[in-house]
Amino acid sequence: MRLLRRLWRDEQGQDLVEYALLMVLIALALTVGMRTLGCAISNVFSNAGANMTVVTT
């Protein structure tokens, strides 16, 4: 029982867990942002390529 009380009050690893969660959230946001940005860039180049083929033919 004393072990459980000591573990409940111990805050030694709390900062590490908070930083790890923050890094996971940042990585998730970057992944979603990059995926959205990648689709937008792909659409721009597809439109540019389609317009170039129309002009040359």
C-alpha positions in Angstrom: 0.0 0.0 0.0 2.9 2.4 0.8 4.3 1.7 -2.6 1.1 2.7 -4.3 0.9 5.9 -2.3 4.5 6.8 -3.1 4.0 6.1 -6.9 0.8 8.3 -6.8 2.7 11.3 -5.3 5.9 10.8 -7.4 6.0 13.4 -10.2 9.5 12.6 -11.5 8.6 11.3 -14.9 5.7 13.7 -15.5 7.6 16.2 -17.6 9.0 13.5 -19.9 5.5 12.2 -20.6 4.2 15.7 -21.3 7.0 16.5 -23.8 6.4 13.1 -25.5 2.7 13.9 -25.9 3.4 17.3 -27.2 5.9 15.9 -29.8 3.3 13.4 -30.9 0.7 16.1 -31.4 3.1 18.3 -33.3 4.1 15.3 -35.6 0.4 14.5 -36.2 -0.3 18.1 -37.1 2.7 18.3 -39.4 1.6 15.0 -41.1 -1.9 16.3 -41.8 -0.5 19.7 -43.0 2.0 18.1 -45.3 -0.6 15.8 -46.8 -2.9 18.7 -47.5 -0.1 20.9 -48.9 1.0 18.0 -51.1 -2.4 17.6 -52.6 -2.6 21.3 -53.3 0.8 21.4 -55.0 -0.1 18.3 -57.0 -3.2 20.0 -58.3 -1.3 23.2 -59.2 1.2 21.2 -61.3 -1.5 19.1 -62.9 -3.4 22.2 -64.0 -0.2 23.8 -65.3 0.7 20.7 -67.3 -2.8 20.4 -68.7 -2.7 24.1 -69.8 0.7 23.6 -71.4 -0.6 20.7 -73.6 -3.6 22.7 -74.7 -1.4 25.6 -75.8 1.1 23.4 -77.8 -1.5 21.4 -79.7 
